[in-house]
Amino acid sequence: MTLVDADGGADAVAVAVDAFYTRLMDDPALAARFEGVDLRKLIGHQRAFVVAALGGADLYLGRDMRSAHAGLQLTDAEFDSAVRHLSDSLAEAGFAGSLIAVLAARLEPLRAQIVGA
């Protein structure tokens, strides 16, 4: 059993990722970053990414983080806010705090590929 399976599997991740994007769209500091973006496609990639990051069976087939965020010039504050929104969404969906901490730890090394890319 993987970490994600222990907390509800891909279905629970889908609920959390949907809530995550609601939070992003409600955050005035981040919402503009998503203007003109195909959110349905992005949400699908995010679901697969989170499941894969938690050891689930789904494969993340999206672009690497550096190319996916190229030209966006995201800041450390935006990265931190997004991770916080994701953590809060996972907690709201019932994921264990220990699992959320594992995901946050796995996201941190991606900061260098995402921030300022």
Secondary structure, DSSP 4 states (H G I P E B T S, - for coil): --HHHHTTHHHHHHHHHHHHHHHHHH-TTTGGGGTT--HHHHHHHHHHHHHHHTT-SPPP-S--HHHHTTT--B-HHHHHHHHHHHHHHHHHTT--HHHHHHHHHHHGGGHHHHBT-
